[in-house]
Amino acid sequence: MPVIEYQGRKIEVDDEGYLKNFDEWDEIVACGLAEKEDILKTCPLNKEQIDILKFIRAHYRQFNAVPIVRAVCTNVHQPKACEYLQFPDPILTAKIAGLPKLETGYDLM
């Protein structure tokens, strides 16, 4: 099983880099996943980014589905299309949020 090492932590991921255990996610894990994907240059994450990731996780936990971007921005009280501004790729956003790999053909919008 692959492991990402970040700030002294060992993060277990699958062969595609998705977090193995949903409940092991925290801000450090998010930074480690983001760094591995080479999409964030600075950690810690800012408040807006954390709010987005936490909302996505809470929504997934409750509904077993990724929320639409409009719902994310409305619920975290950020401008329209906030998710795209903070995380341009919605698939990688879900990955950084510690969600399991989404089904092929699943439309995030």
C-alpha positions in Angstrom: 0.0 0.0 0.0 1.5 3.4 -1.0 2.2 5.9 1.7 2.8 9.7 1.4 5.0 11.2 4.0 4.2 14.8 4.9 5.3 16.8 7.9 6.3 13.7 9.8 3.0 11.9 9.1 2.5 8.8 7.0 -0.7 9.0 4.9 -1.9 5.7 3.5 -3.3 6.1 0.0 -4.4 3.7 -2.7 -2.5 3.2 -6.0 -4.0 6.3 -7.5 -3.3 8.5 -4.5 -6.7 8.5 -2.9 -6.9 8.5 0.9 -7.5 4.9 2.2 -9.3 5.9 5.4 -11.9 8.7 5.1 -11.7 9.3 8.8 -7.9 10.0 8.9 -8.4 13.3 7.0 -7.4 16.6 8.5 -5.7 19.8 7.3 -2.2 18.2 7.3 -3.5 15.3 5.2 -5.1 17.7 2.8 -1.9 19.5 2.4 0.0 16.3 1.8 -2.5 15.1 -0.8 -2.4 18.6 -2.5 1.4 18.6 -2.6 1.5 15.1 -4.1 -0.9 16.3 -6.9 1.3 19.4 -7.3 -1.7 21.8 -7.2 -1.0 23.8 -4.1 2.2 25.6 -3.5 1.5 26.9 0.0 0.3 25.1 3.1 -1.3 25.5 5.5 -4.4 25.9 3.5 -6.3 29.2 3.8 -9.6 29.5 5.7 -11.6 29.6 2.4 -10.0 26.4 1.2 -10.5 24.6 4.5 -14.2 25.7 4.6 -14.7 24.3 1.0 -13.0 21.0 1.8 -14.9 20.5 5.1 -18.2 21.2 3.5 -17.5 18.8 0.7 -16.6 16.1 3.3 -19.7 16.8 5.4 -21.9 16.6 2.4 -20.3 13.4 1.2 -20.6 11.8 4.6 -24.3 12.7 4.8 -25.4 12.0 1.2 -22.6 9.8 -0.2 -22.3 12.2 -3.1 -20.2 15.2 -4.0 -22.1 18.5 -3.8 -22.5 20.8 -6.8 -20.3 23.8 -6.8 -23.2 26.2 -6.4 -24.1 24.5 -3.2 -20.6 24.6 -1.9 -20.2 28.3 -2.4 -23.6 29.1 -1.0 -23.1 27.0 2.1 -19.6 28.3 2.9 -20.7 31.9 2.3 -18.2 32.5 -0.5 -18.6 34.1 -3.9 -20.1 32.2 -6.8 -17.7 29.7 -8.3 -15.5 29.9 -5.2 -14.5 26.2 -5.5 -13.1 26.9 -9.0 -11.2 29.9 -7.7 -9.6 27.9 -4.9 -9.3 24.5 -6.5 -9.6 24.6 -10.4 -10.1 20.9 -10.8 -13.2 19.4 -9.1 -11.9 15.8 -9.3 -8.7 16.8 -7.5 -10.7 18.9 -5.0 -12.6 15.7 -4.0 -9.3 13.9 -3.8 -7.8 16.5 -1.5 -10.9 16.4 0.6 -10.2 12.8 1.2 -13.1 11.4 -0.7 -12.8 8.0 -2.4 -12.3 7.9 -6.2 -15.5 9.0 -7.9 -17.2 6.7 -10.4 -16.2 7.0 -14.0 -18.7 9.2 -15.9 -19.9 10.9 -12.7 -20.7 14.5 -13.6 -19.7 17.0 -10.9 -21.5 19.9 -12.3 
